[in-house]
Amino acid sequence: MRFNFTLNRLFLLCFTPLFLRHSIAVDILKAGQSFNDTQIIVSADEKFELGFFTHSKSSDFKYLGIWYKSLPDYVVWVANRDNPILNSSATLKFNTNGNLILVNQTGQVFWSSNSTSLQDPIAQLLDTGNFVLRGSNSRSEDYVWQSFDYPSDTLLPGMKLGWDSKTGLNRKLTSRKSQNDLSSGEFSYEVNLDGLPEIVVRKGNMTMFRGGAWFGNGFTRGRSKGGIFNYNSSFEISFSYTALTNDAYRAVLDSSGSVIYSVWSQEENRWRTTYTFEGSGCDDYDLCGSFGICSSGLVASCGCLDGFEQKSAQNYSDGCFRKDEKICRKGEGFRKMSDVKWPDSTGNLVKLKVGIKNCETECLNDCSCLAYGILSLPNIGPACATWFDKLLDIRFARDVGTGDDLFLREAASELEQSERKSTIVPVLVASISIFIFLALISLLIIRNVRRRAKDNGVTFTEGLIHESELEMSITRIEAATNNFSISNKIGEGGFGPVYKGRLPFGQEIAVKKLAERSRQGLEEFKNEVLLISQLQHRNLVKLLGFCIHKEETLLIYEYMPNKSLDYLLFDNGRRSLLNWQMRIDIIIGIARGLLYLHRDSRLRIIHRDLKAANILLDREMKPKISDFGTARMFGEYQMETKTKRVIGTYGYMSPEYAIGGCFSFKSDVYSFGVMILEIVSGKRNQGFFLLGHAWKLWNEGKTLDLMDGVLGRDEFQECEALKYVNIGLLCVQARPEERPIMSSVISMLENDNMPLIHPKEPGFYGERFLSAIDSSFSTSNNVTITLLDDGR
């Protein structure tokens, strides 16, 4: 099941407050008092109101609810959502024994707090949005009843989901039946109480999607989005979240099962989404079946865990089966899987044992144990989670370092095969593939040297080779980088760590070292060497050499002392170092380098991964395009092509490439346009929000509001700022044929009197995920998307 989300579904609960309302007290209702449908209660600091409302102007149904006082169109709690009062006046009575009762004009009861007998009770609306009952002399938080224990479809900061031993309640959100029907729907947002604690969305009793298992200070790696989990198996298992500012916050479970965390933006006069929890892509529960694993880019793809293979090539949801069923034999063991979401951890699928220090032995001694994970419980100590029966709903984390380690049980035969591969493959690569590769490189270098010598009227001699040769020894590089000392490490990207070094004659270098877990490999390495060794331009990074030694794969570049553009641009402290003129020079420099790749280079290159992280800055702040591992070469008359393996970075990929695998020179133009808007605004294009925001401001005549706040208005002229935003928006238009080519972009950049051109809607505008932008953009089931690390 896949849920779609658009900006038009903001979970608006439009209602009409009844008649001319007036407050009967500041925040308190005393025993014996009542109030009718013309009155309200207001919290002490006037943040929330409690009163009666109808769902629409034409509705005859009356409800008792709570809403933000300053935002009267957003109800956060409804008492009688499943039993509205029809065609009658309504009154809330507060009995002397401490019970709240909602009645119509004939005295028929439509809702009650069912609270116990209480001496001298008061009912109070708090500034948290919680409506509570307590004794007038009791402690401030000693409540006999509270609305927070009976949530509707909205979670407020401080409100808890989950189980509380004091009340015996399992608190959860329940969706509406539909946008226009406030009664309880079929979706719930709750804490799993059977197994490891985790947040889940269920449709009835069926899990639709779930968060990761929780222990410690967050969801196994602290990804709780400001959430707080309280766990004590004897007293409480609950989840809540905190407000980071004094703004209005809420999380709403809508009628389709999506949960949207949002904050009220005073500037934009709307709810701004901060986090979405919904079942789409790899978050769709059990998408890949038992023993399957999901990889998520902009679209989801299913595979099998190591040692398993697909049951059905047509239906991934059928899951996978073990290649070697002979388990619990001598020689078997575990394979570590890093950066994954742990399997479904409910019921009999998982066991938790505390005080266990050797989880591997614990699992190995039980033939039915399929996998284990290591925990450290707060105030308790080490523990093991072990999984049985089947492994469901595993996915790779989208970002490196945000997932957890899972140790998967493998048959002895699979481990033996892996060991043979690990010893044989490097030898074969070193003795065959690498030999052929180096031979090709050497021939290429010799041919280039011969050609250049001939072009310059110089007779070629073999003695010239060592001056131009790209291959460097590992000893030389280790000496230059102080044996890859941590103090020499200057960054990390999709390829792996980057180290600063200095050659014996004083030249500074940057060494990219292919990481073991890198998403790029030998093919990308060869591609980068073969392409960049033949490219010469002042706005392209210069490759000085390469090295392949045993399992080490290295690329050596000229050192860029000012690091990458994203290092400066997206840091609040460093961004002020980029004045307006520097930003203009960087934009123009990138454009010239891109024009060289597209038109003036003999090879005609499409970069395919243009982004701020791949723009390096030299001592004079001149930009140089880097990282050609995923670049593609085009023929002289070739304009576009299609691939089944989409490679790029979220936020920079054009729609036609991300959705359908079609790429052309216009794909790079789109990425360049994203960078222009990032450079002028100082904001990162997260979730494609920046593009839509820029386009909206352009249409409203408020384009200057997009400019980076650290830039003084005296640094640039208004017409100049408008020109650069205009060019950026033209480059990110949804249709590739409507984007300019780079030669036209250069002309516009260099034209001081450029007439402004109204841009059309940008790619992905108004889309939370990959809905169809146009019927021409269709996604093949065979397309695989690989997202590269962009340093976010």
Residue pairs with C-beta under 8 A, 6 or more apart in sequence:
1 208
1 279
1 284
2 279
2 280
2 281
2 284
3 256
3 257
3 258
3 278
3 279
3 280
4 256
4 280
4 768
4 769
4 771
5 258
5 260
5 276
5 278
5 280
5 768
5 769
6 766
6 767
6 768
6 771
7 766
7 768
9 179
9 254
9 256
10 260
10 262
10 270
10 271
11 153
11 252
11 254
11 260
12 73
12 74
13 55
13 73
13 74
13 75
13 182
14 55
14 56
14 73
15 53
15 54
15 55
15 56
15 63
15 65
15 67
15 73
15 75
16 53
16 54
16 55
16 56
16 57
16 59
17 40
17 51
17 52
17 53
17 72
18 37
18 38
18 51
18 52
18 53
18 54
18 62
19 37
19 38
20 38
21 38
21 39
21 40
21 51
22 38
22 39
22 40
23 39
23 40
23 41
23 42
24 33
24 35
24 39
24 40
24 41
25 41
26 42
26 44
27 41
27 42
27 43
27 44
27 124
27 125
27 126
28 41
28 122
28 123
28 124
28 125
29 35
29 41
29 92
29 94
29 122
29 123
29 124
30 94
30 122
30 123
31 94
31 95
31 96
31 97
31 98
31 120
31 121
31 122
32 94
32 95
32 96
33 94
34 91
34 92
34 93
34 94
35 41
35 51
35 91
35 92
36 52
36 89
36 90
36 91
36 92
37 51
37 52
37 62
37 89
37 90
37 91
39 51
40 49
40 50
40 51
41 49
41 50
41 51
41 125
42 48
42 49
42 69
42 125
43 49
43 69
43 125
43 126
43 127
43 129
44 126
44 127
45 127
46 69
47 68
47 69
47 70
47 127
47 129
48 66
48 67
48 68
48 69
48 76
48 125
48 126
48 127
48 128
48 129
49 66
49 67
49 68
49 69
49 72
49 125
50 64
50 65
50 66
50 125
50 131
51 64
51 65
52 62
52 63
52 64
52 65
52 90
53 62
53 63
53 65
53 67
53 75
54 60
54 61
54 62
54 63
55 61
55 63
55 180
55 182
56 180
60 86
60 87
61 84
61 85
61 86
61 182
62 84
62 85
62 86
62 88
62 90
63 75
63 78
63 79
63 80
63 81
63 84
63 85
63 182
64 78
64 79
64 80
64 90
64 92
64 102
64 111
65 75
65 76
65 77
65 78
65 79
66 75
66 76
66 77
66 125
66 129
66 131
66 147
67 73
67 74
67 75
67 76
68 74
68 76
68 129
68 248
68 264
70 248
71 248
71 264
74 250
74 271
75 154
76 129
76 152
76 154
76 156
76 250
77 129
77 131
77 147
77 151
77 152
77 154
78 152
78 182
79 102
79 111
79 147
80 102
80 110
80 111
81 152
81 176
81 182
81 183
81 184
82 183
82 184
83 110
83 111
84 110
84 182
85 102
85 104
85 110
88 104
88 105
88 106
89 104
89 105
90 102
90 103
90 104
90 110
91 102
91 103
91 104
91 105
92 100
92 101
92 102
93 100
93 101
93 102
93 103
94 100
94 101
94 121
94 123
95 101
96 121
97 117
97 118
97 121
98 115
98 116
98 117
98 118
98 121
98 133
98 144
99 112
99 113
99 114
99 115
100 112
100 113
100 115
100 123
100 133
100 145
101 109
101 111
101 112
101 113
102 109
102 110
102 111
102 112
103 109
103 110
104 110
113 133
113 145
114 145
115 133
115 144
115 145
116 144
118 133
118 134
118 135
118 144
119 135
120 135
120 136
120 137
121 133
121 134
121 135
121 136
121 144
122 133
122 134
122 135
122 136
123 131
123 132
123 133
124 131
124 132
124 134
125 131
126 132
128 148
128 156
128 157
128 158
128 159
129 147
129 156
129 159
130 146
130 147
130 148
130 156
130 158
130 159
131 146
131 147
132 143
132 145
132 146
132 147
133 143
133 144
133 145
133 146
134 140
134 142
134 143
134 144
135 142
135 144
148 156
148 158
148 159
148 160
148 171
149 164
149 167
149 169
149 171
150 171
151 159
151 161
151 171
151 172
151 173
151 174
152 173
152 174
153 173
153 174
153 175
153 176
153 185
153 252
153 253
153 254
154 173
154 250
154 251
154 252
154 253
155 161
155 173
155 189
155 241
155 250
155 251
155 252
155 253
156 249
156 250
157 240
157 241
157 242
157 243
157 249
158 240
158 242
159 171
159 240
160 171
160 230
160 238
160 239
160 240
161 171
161 172
161 173
161 189
161 190
161 191
161 199
161 238
161 239
161 240
162 170
162 171
162 190
162 191
162 193
162 197
162 230
162 236
162 237
162 238
162 239
163 169
163 170
163 171
163 191
163 193
163 236
163 237
163 238
164 171
164 235
164 236
164 238
165 234
165 235
165 236
166 235
170 190
170 193
171 190
171 238
172 188
172 189
172 190
172 191
173 188
173 189
173 190
173 251
173 253
173 259
174 184
174 185
174 187
174 188
174 253
175 184
175 185
175 186
175 187
175 188
175 189
175 253
175 254
175 255
175 256
175 257
176 182
176 183
176 184
176 185
176 254
176 255
177 183
177 184
177 185
177 186
177 255
178 185
178 255
179 254
179 255
185 255
186 203
186 204
187 201
187 202
187 203
187 208
187 253
187 255
187 256
187 257
188 201
188 202
188 253
189 199
189 200
189 201
189 253
189 259
189 277
190 199
190 200
190 202
191 197
191 198
191 199
191 200
191 237
191 238
191 239
192 198
192 199
192 200
192 210
192 345
192 346
193 237
194 346
194 347
195 345
195 346
195 347
195 349
195 350
196 213
196 214
196 215
196 342
196 345
196 346
196 350
196 352
196 385
197 213
197 214
197 215
197 229
197 231
197 237
197 239
198 210
198 211
198 212
198 213
198 214
198 219
198 345
199 210
199 211
199 214
199 239
199 277
200 207
200 208
200 209
200 210
200 211
201 207
201 208
201 209
201 210
201 253
201 257
201 259
201 277
201 278
201 279
202 208
203 257
207 285
207 286
207 344
207 346
208 257
208 279
208 284
208 285
209 277
209 278
209 279
209 283
209 284
209 285
210 285
210 344
210 393
211 219
211 277
212 219
212 220
212 221
212 223
212 341
212 342
212 404
213 219
213 220
213 342
213 345
213 385
214 220
214 224
214 229
214 231
214 239
215 231
215 375
215 376
215 377
215 378
215 383
216 222
216 375
216 376
216 377
216 378
217 378
218 224
218 227
218 229
219 227
219 229
220 342
220 404
221 402
221 403
221 404
223 402
224 241
225 241
225 261
225 274
225 275
226 241
226 242
226 244
227 239
227 240
227 241
228 239
228 240
228 241
228 242
229 238
229 239
230 236
230 237
230 238
230 239
230 240
231 237
241 249
241 251
241 261
243 249
245 263
247 263
247 264
247 265
247 266
248 263
248 264
249 261
249 262
249 263
249 264
250 261
250 262
250 271
251 259
251 260
251 261
251 262
252 259
252 260
252 262
253 259
254 260
257 278
257 279
258 276
258 277
258 278
258 279
259 276
259 277
259 278
260 273
260 275
260 276
260 277
261 273
261 274
261 275
261 276
261 277
262 271
262 272
262 273
262 274
263 271
263 272
263 274
264 270
264 271
264 272
265 271
265 272
276 768
279 285
280 769
281 287
281 294
281 296
281 299
281 300
281 769
282 294
282 295
282 296
282 300
282 395
282 396
283 296
283 395
284 300
285 344
285 393
286 317
286 344
286 392
286 393
287 294
287 300
287 302
287 316
287 317
287 393
288 294
288 302
288 303
288 316
288 317
288 319
288 394
289 302
289 311
289 316
289 317
289 318
289 319
289 320
289 392
290 319
290 320
290 390
290 391
290 392
291 304
291 305
291 308
291 319
291 320
291 321
291 322
291 390
291 391
292 302
292 303
292 304
292 305
292 316
292 319
292 320
292 394
293 302
293 303
293 304
293 305
293 340
293 394
293 395
293 396
294 300
294 301
294 302
294 303
294 394
294 395
294 396
295 301
295 302
295 303
295 395
295 396
296 395
296 396
296 398
297 646
297 650
297 784
297 785
297 786
297 787
298 646
298 650
298 653
298 658
298 659
298 769
298 770
298 785
298 787
299 770
299 779
299 783
299 785
301 784
301 785
302 316
302 317
304 310
304 320
305 320
305 337
305 391
305 394
305 408
306 335
306 337
306 408
306 410
306 414
306 418
307 322
307 323
307 324
307 335
307 408
307 410
307 411
307 414
308 320
308 321
308 322
308 323
309 320
309 321
309 323
310 316
310 318
310 320
311 318
311 319
311 320
311 321
312 318
322 411
323 411
323 414
324 411
324 412
324 413
324 414
325 411
326 411
326 412
326 413
327 367
327 409
327 411
328 367
329 411
329 412
330 412
331 412
331 415
331 416
332 364
332 409
332 410
332 411
332 412
332 415
333 360
333 364
333 409
333 410
333 412
333 415
334 360
334 363
334 364
334 371
334 372
334 407
334 408
334 409
334 410
335 407
335 408
335 410
335 415
335 418
336 405
336 406
336 407
336 408
337 405
337 406
337 407
337 408
338 403
338 405
338 517
339 396
339 397
339 400
339 401
339 402
339 403
339 404
340 394
340 395
340 396
340 397
340 403
340 404
340 405
340 406
341 393
341 394
341 395
341 396
341 397
341 403
341 404
342 373
342 385
342 394
342 404
342 406
343 349
343 350
343 371
343 387
343 391
343 392
343 393
343 394
343 406
344 350
344 391
344 392
344 393
345 385
345 387
348 388
348 389
349 387
349 388
349 389
349 390
349 392
350 385
350 386
350 387
350 388
351 385
351 386
351 388
352 375
352 383
352 384
352 385
353 362
353 383
353 384
353 386
354 377
354 380
354 381
354 382
354 383
355 381
355 382
355 383
356 362
356 382
356 383
356 384
357 382
359 372
359 373
359 374
359 384
359 386
359 407
360 372
360 407
362 369
362 372
362 384
362 386
363 369
363 371
363 372
363 384
363 386
363 407
363 409
364 409
366 386
368 388
368 389
369 386
369 387
369 388
369 409
370 387
370 388
370 389
370 390
370 391
370 408
370 409
371 386
371 387
371 391
371 406
371 407
371 408
371 409
372 384
372 385
372 386
372 387
372 406
372 407
373 384
373 385
373 404
373 405
373 406
373 407
374 382
374 383
374 384
374 385
374 405
375 382
375 383
375 384
375 385
376 382
376 383
377 383
391 408
394 406
396 403
397 403
398 787
399 789
399 792
400 517
400 789
410 418
426 550
426 551
429 522
430 548
430 550
433 522
434 548
437 526
437 548
438 471
438 548
441 470
441 471
441 529
441 530
441 533
441 546
442 469
442 471
444 530
444 533
444 534
445 465
445 468
445 469
445 470
445 533
446 465
448 468
448 533
448 534
449 460
449 464
449 465
449 468
450 460
453 459
453 460
453 464
454 460
469 545
470 529
470 533
470 543
470 544
470 545
470 546
471 545
471 546
471 547
472 544
472 545
472 546
472 547
472 554
472 556
473 547
473 549
474 547
474 549
474 552
474 554
476 503
477 501
477 511
477 547
477 554
477 556
478 484
479 504
480 501
480 502
480 503
480 509
480 511
481 488
481 499
481 500
481 501
481 511
482 488
482 501
484 497
484 499
484 511
484 513
485 499
488 499
488 500
488 501
489 497
489 498
489 499
489 500
490 498
490 499
490 500
490 510
490 563
491 497
491 498
491 563
491 564
491 567
492 498
492 789
493 512
493 613
493 627
493 789
493 791
494 518
494 519
494 520
494 627
494 629
494 788
494 789
495 512
495 513
495 514
495 515
495 518
495 520
495 524
495 555
495 627
495 629
496 512
496 513
496 514
496 515
496 518
497 512
497 513
497 515
498 510
498 511
498 512
498 513
499 510
499 511
499 513
500 508
500 509
500 510
500 511
500 559
501 508
501 509
501 510
501 511
501 556
501 559
502 508
502 509
503 509
507 544
508 558
508 559
508 561
509 544
509 556
509 557
509 558
509 559
510 556
510 557
510 558
510 559
510 560
511 554
511 555
511 556
511 557
512 554
512 555
512 556
512 557
513 552
513 553
513 554
514 520
514 521
514 525
514 552
514 553
514 554
519 786
519 788
519 789
520 629
520 630
520 788
522 553
524 629
524 630
525 546
525 553
525 555
525 629
527 628
527 629
527 630
527 631
528 543
528 555
528 627
528 628
528 629
528 631
529 543
529 546
529 555
531 603
531 605
531 628
531 631
531 633
532 540
532 541
532 543
532 628
533 543
534 602
534 603
535 596
535 597
535 601
535 603
535 605
535 628
537 592
537 593
537 596
537 601
538 592
538 593
538 622
538 624
539 589
539 590
539 592
539 593
539 596
539 622
539 623
539 624
539 625
540 593
540 596
540 597
540 624
540 625
540 626
541 557
541 558
541 560
541 616
541 624
541 625
541 626
542 557
542 558
542 624
543 555
543 556
543 557
544 556
544 557
544 558
545 555
545 556
546 554
546 555
546 556
547 553
547 554
547 556
548 554
557 626
560 616
560 617
560 618
560 624
561 617
561 618
561 619
562 568
562 616
562 617
562 618
562 619
562 621
563 616
563 617
564 612
564 613
564 614
564 615
564 616
564 617
564 791
565 586
565 612
565 613
565 615
565 616
565 617
565 623
565 675
565 679
566 611
566 612
566 613
566 615
566 684
566 790
566 791
567 574
567 791
568 574
568 575
568 577
568 578
568 617
569 575
569 578
569 612
569 678
569 679
569 682
570 612
570 682
570 683
570 684
575 682
575 708
575 710
576 710
578 586
578 679
579 711
579 715
580 711
580 715
580 716
581 715
582 621
583 679
583 680
584 724
585 621
585 622
585 623
586 615
586 617
586 621
586 623
586 679
587 675
587 676
587 679
587 724
587 749
588 746
588 749
588 750
589 622
589 623
589 624
590 610
590 615
590 623
590 625
590 672
590 675
591 672
591 742
591 745
591 746
591 749
592 746
593 623
593 624
593 625
594 607
594 610
594 625
594 668
594 672
594 742
595 742
595 743
595 745
595 746
597 604
597 605
597 606
597 607
597 625
597 631
597 668
598 604
598 605
598 606
598 665
598 668
598 741
598 742
599 742
599 743
603 633
604 633
604 634
604 635
604 636
604 638
605 628
605 631
605 632
605 633
605 634
606 631
606 632
606 633
606 634
606 663
606 664
606 665
606 667
606 668
607 614
607 625
607 628
607 630
607 631
607 668
607 671
608 630
608 631
608 632
608 647
608 648
608 657
608 663
608 667
608 668
609 627
609 629
609 630
609 631
609 647
609 648
609 649
609 652
609 671
609 788
610 625
610 652
610 668
610 671
610 672
610 675
611 649
611 651
611 652
611 671
611 674
611 675
611 790
612 675
612 678
612 679
612 684
612 790
613 649
613 789
613 790
613 791
614 625
614 626
614 627
615 623
615 624
615 625
615 626
615 675
616 623
616 624
616 626
617 623
617 624
618 624
630 647
630 648
630 788
632 641
632 663
634 641
634 665
639 664
639 665
640 662
640 663
640 664
640 666
641 662
641 663
641 664
642 660
642 661
642 662
642 663
643 661
643 663
643 783
644 661
644 780
644 782
644 783
644 784
645 661
645 783
645 784
645 786
646 653
646 657
646 658
646 661
646 783
646 784
646 785
646 786
647 785
647 786
647 788
648 657
648 658
648 785
648 786
648 787
648 788
649 787
649 788
649 789
649 790
650 787
650 790
651 674
651 684
651 685
651 686
651 687
651 688
651 790
652 670
652 671
652 674
652 675
652 685
652 790
653 667
653 670
653 671
654 663
654 666
654 667
654 670
654 671
654 736
654 763
655 734
655 763
655 764
655 773
655 777
656 662
656 663
656 667
656 736
656 776
656 777
657 663
657 667
657 670
658 770
658 785
659 770
659 772
659 773
659 777
659 778
659 779
660 777
660 778
660 779
660 780
660 783
661 780
661 783
664 736
665 741
665 742
666 736
666 737
666 739
666 741
667 736
668 742
669 731
669 739
669 740
669 741
669 742
669 745
670 731
670 732
670 736
670 739
670 763
672 731
672 742
672 745
673 727
673 728
673 729
673 730
673 731
673 732
673 739
674 685
674 690
674 691
674 728
674 731
674 732
676 724
676 725
676 727
676 728
676 731
677 685
677 690
677 691
677 694
677 706
677 725
677 728
677 729
677 732
678 684
678 685
678 690
680 706
680 707
680 708
680 721
680 724
680 725
680 728
681 690
681 694
681 706
681 707
681 708
682 708
682 709
682 710
682 711
683 690
683 708
684 690
684 792
685 691
686 792
687 768
688 762
688 763
688 764
688 765
688 767
691 729
691 732
691 762
691 763
691 764
691 765
692 762
692 764
692 765
692 766
693 706
694 703
694 706
694 725
694 728
694 729
694 762
695 729
695 759
695 761
695 762
695 765
697 703
697 705
697 706
698 725
698 726
698 729
698 759
703 721
703 722
703 725
704 718
704 721
704 722
706 725
707 716
707 721
722 756
723 748
723 754
723 756
726 754
726 756
726 757
726 759
727 745
727 748
727 749
729 759
729 762
730 739
730 740
730 748
730 757
730 759
731 739
731 740
731 745
732 739
732 759
732 762
732 763
733 739
733 759
733 760
733 761
733 762
733 763
734 760
734 761
734 762
734 763
734 764
734 765
734 773
734 774
735 760
735 774
738 760
740 748
748 754
763 773
764 773
767 773
770 779
772 778
